[in-house]
Amino acid sequence: MNKAAVVASILAGEIPTPISHAIATEPANIALAKYWGKRNEELNLPITGSLSISLGKYGATTEIAQHSAGDLFLLNGNSIEPNSEFSTRLKLFLDLFRPYPEFYFTVKTQSKIPIAAGVASSAAGFAALTRALNVFFGWNLTDSMLSILARLGSGSACRSLWHGFVEWQPGTQEDGMDSFAKPIPSEWRDLRIGLLLFNIEKKAISSRKAMQQTVLSSPFYREWPQHVAKSIQALHQAISQQDFILLGKTAESNALAMHATMLTADPTICYWQPETVTGMQKVWHARNNGLPLYFTQDAGPNLKLLFLQEHSHVVKDIFPEVTIIDPWDL
Ligand code: PMV
């Protein structure tokens, strides 16, 4: 089954009647138990589940309208090179929804997060675009269906349609109709995320390629599915009991395990920069001195810190460059 067939089955019978324009905003998300490895490359179907926290106000706002000739993509007010990788990905996604081949879109995105630096910018972008399309074409789809459509753009985008904690069920069906995310009802008002951006230049190897290479060649990958299952279970317990130490240590160990699968891939994949390791060491040092501070890391050199509001000042003293995010400040 390909993407077009999935879209056809979701939109069956819908007659697209676009309105003049539509706009939607969705948050970025950071996985605390990571999605790493696909069972279906075309449909972005994961081998395991994953669990994330959304970044509140930090996300993407996307506005769409019909365009006269050719697609027009603007990012933070600048037009995007039509032959760039970014344009190609966006165009391929929009191809799934054009009422006829010569129907073109204007897509204007304002992103509050660095693009393609492992800070989940594509997740927020595809989620906002999917929700905007739902309004634009009057589909009236449920959030679960929108999550499936957003997944076709980027896997982690399926978790960016909600605030707070979100879990993506991997599903077992071949067409992926049971592979979508759901919010976990919970509000943890004093939880904070710190963004430590060491290098916001474009990453060397895409997460798509890195996942593939890891699944195919890392001898440690076979341990990964069990590890994630345990992480998800522990995170549920941490969230329901607001047990910060359990949350922090589970997220950090899950991220390190994911990077262990990459480091042991052939050829090896290392997103770590000297600043990444220095940052990790500072976190461990602070923790040895009694500060409850943890990190997680995605497919890029940056670290995301996890801590409680009461420690914001100490964290800022250690990392003056940190951007502190309150996930519930919308
Ligand atoms: O959705 P993608 O293809 O950008 O992959 C995201 C992979 C990680 O960020 C490393 C993990 C995750 O679950 O977000």
Residues whose N, C-alpha, C, O or C-beta is under 5 A from the ligand:
A	BS01	PMV	A31 A33 K34 Y35 S50 S154 G155 S156 A157 S207 R208 D298 A299
